[in-house]
């Protein structure tokens, strides 16, 4: 049995990402609209707030994104973004 108290769980990551997303999008989106299968483009993510969101993710989770890591697929489903951040967090 290993102690993993410093790592982020998938639930923590999802909650943090949702908070970051809602912060970036402002009051235009209700929290309950953001589900695992939500297409982030459908709820208003665009290139400007996408950049802001990625900067928040880097700062909060303490990793740097490489340009080759990024694709529009990350934003097609909220679950894609969660899995992406989870994979980067687990590397650290």
PyMOL commands that set and color helices and strands:
alter all, ss='L'
color gray80, all
select helices_A, chain A and resi 10-28+31-33+47-61+67-69+72-75+78-91
alter helices_A, ss='H'
color red, helices_A
deselect
rebuild
show_as cartoon
